[in-house]
Amino acid sequence: MAVPAQRVRRLTEHPTKPDGRWVLYWMTSFRRTRFNFALDRAIEHAKALKKPLVVLEALRVGYPDANDRLHTFILQGMAENARRFAQTPVLYFPYVEETKGDGAGLLEALAAEACVVVGDDWPCYFVPHMQAAAAKRLDVRFEVVDSNGLWPMHATDRVFTTAHSFRAHLQKTLTPHLFELPNDAPLTGLELPHAKLPSSLTSRWSRAAKDLLEAKPAAIAALPIDHSVPPGKMKGGSAVGEARLSLFVSKKLGDYPVARNEPEEDGTSALSPWLHFGHVSAHHVFAEVARKEKWTPDVLGRSIGGSKEGWWKMSPAAEAFLDELITWRELAFNMAALRPDDYGTLETLPAFAKATHAKHAKDPRPHLYSLEQLEHSQTHDELWNATQRQMVRDGWFHNYLRMLWGKKILEWSPSAKDALERMERLMNKYSLDGRDPCSYSGYLWVLGRYDRAWGPERPIFGSVRYMSSTNTAKKISVKRYLETYRA
Ligand SMILES: Cc1cc2nc3c(=O)[nH]c(=O)nc-3n(C[C@H](O)[C@H](O)[C@H](O)COP(=O)(O)OP(=O)(O)OC[C@H]3O[C@@H](n4cnc5c(N)ncnc54)[C@H](O)[C@@H]3O)c2cc1C
């Protein structure tokens, strides 16, 4: 099946060059070889033009927050991609910058010989800016393809402000897209001419060394990045992410509605790091859930008006999980794609939240902590300190505790704006799944986005939803958690 036109956006108006030597896929966000519309699109071009396909997956050292943890996860993914592209006609070129600026010019050099360049349409962090800047330097057709979620980000120009309205919209419009899946095995039996890169190019930019691709600590230690954040608990790459997906669907999905609120249970998918780096696709996750539930899209009936239950006609557990994976995750992508200039700012808050933050801006704040105190878990609140320690040690923490973590940062910061900046700073540095549309929707949810006004009006929070560690510890079990993440 051809990649749906709604998922393709052109970033240059230059024509395709049929005399080029290859089709170039510049892989930046969907770092995988399956369930990837951008890879499918690049293969489509290569087949139509009867040209080889070159895939460039590059890792710079100069991006914000480059550290051992993020690098290791990405490199483990690159090693897996190298294994998966081997024995196929695709020329996979993993490039790892070893000195800041060394990678400059590589994309242009590969694009200069390309018939067309395909990229990943991901709406967050520095990626859209990097692609826009690259587009100015390319003189060939450059298009980006949306393989983020089940619903194409540009299928509407409406920005949704509540999960309910977004869900209602999906219930009306998503069904046709469920028949348009990316290829689950695009490399199997693929026939294309083989490419060889000229030595003028490989002598200047060489393929990543084996030690780097294996994320050997000594190789990473030699890179000019922040070495203060060691690798996290999770290992990067599609194979590990897919194994986690199978485990979750086969053993944990059934208990999700209850276990998902218990940080001691390992009851959620914990797939967010692999989803974030594109090692696992949301389409793949959906397909596995559907397979487990023996489900096909033709069972879907008419819209049910935004209700959570009964949409998919799957088990309650699967419905609860898909509501997070599809409604909440793609709501975040909707905001990031359609408000590219301010999706991560207080501007996106509803009127009630803006007004209440303004009204309570000067409220006394009995506990004010600096960013450094927060970073080093130096607050009076042991549960909060434990969540921060989990983020710093593991590179991931649980949704329920993320909500509490954010609410306390609001309470302990000089302003809502400072709270937002601190959440972003800490997560960007430590959390494997940070720097994502879901990161920003999470921080801004803490501050009132996608929520309603709550009573009673309280100091600092005003009418924004309040959470306390004492109540959290009554609702969920945290004894073992506190022991695991004590100082
Ligand atoms: C303050 C705060 C910060 C957050 N930061 C991030 C972040 O940096 N990156 C991130 O991916 N998510 C973030 N979230 C959303 C949510 O906490 C995580 O997606 C979830 O905890 C990841 O764990 P999981 O993969 O086990 O989720 P599961 O419960 O297994 O859900 C499956 C997937 O659905 C998506 N999802 C689940 N919950 C949400 C949600 N509330 N909003 C949007 N998507 C969701 C994620 O992609 C997740 O991997 C944040 C939430 C808050 C309150």
The ligand as a Gaussian input file, in Angstrom:
#p B3LYP/6-31G(d) Opt

LIG

0 1
 C        4.942000      15.756000      34.677000
 C        4.831000      14.717000      33.596000
 C        5.867000      14.527000      32.722000
 C        5.766000      13.576000      31.696000
 N        6.823000      13.427000      30.843000
 C        6.738000      12.539000      29.825000
 C        7.822000      12.381000      28.939000
 O        8.838000      13.054000      29.068000
 N        7.698000      11.485000      27.930000
 C        6.591000      10.711000      27.791000
 O        6.532000       9.888000      26.865000
 N        5.537000      10.851000      28.613000
 C        5.581000      11.727000      29.635000
 N        4.536000      11.850000      30.505000
 C        3.324000      11.045000      30.278000
 C        3.322000       9.671000      31.004000
 O        3.658000       9.852000      32.344000
 C        4.311000       8.693000      30.355000
 O        4.064000       8.607000      28.968000
 C        4.170000       7.291000      30.933000
 O        4.342000       7.316000      32.315000
 C        5.217000       6.372000      30.296000
 O        5.162000       5.123000      30.891000
 P        4.661000       3.873000      30.099000
 O        5.361000       3.783000      28.803000
 O        4.754000       2.718000      31.016000
 O        3.142000       4.218000      29.835000
 P        1.888000       3.280000      29.569000
 O        0.907000       3.508000      30.641000
 O        2.299000       1.897000      29.299000
 O        1.259000       3.930000      28.245000
 C        1.703000       3.566000      26.930000
 C        2.165000       4.803000      26.197000
 O        1.103000       5.751000      26.102000
 C        1.639000       7.077000      26.170000
 N        1.133000       7.749000      27.369000
 C        0.831000       7.190000      28.557000
 N        0.376000       8.120000      29.413000
 C        0.421000       9.295000      28.757000
 C        0.080000      10.625000      29.108000
 N       -0.417000      10.936000      30.313000
 N        0.269000      11.593000      28.191000
 C        0.748000      11.310000      26.963000
 N        1.070000      10.052000      26.569000
 C        0.912000       9.072000      27.451000
 C        3.144000       6.934000      26.246000
 O        3.672000       6.991000      24.956000
 C        3.295000       5.553000      26.867000
 O        4.547000       4.962000      26.607000
 C        4.594000      12.805000      31.549000
 C        3.540000      13.001000      32.449000
 C        3.658000      13.946000      33.464000
 C        2.509000      14.134000      34.405000

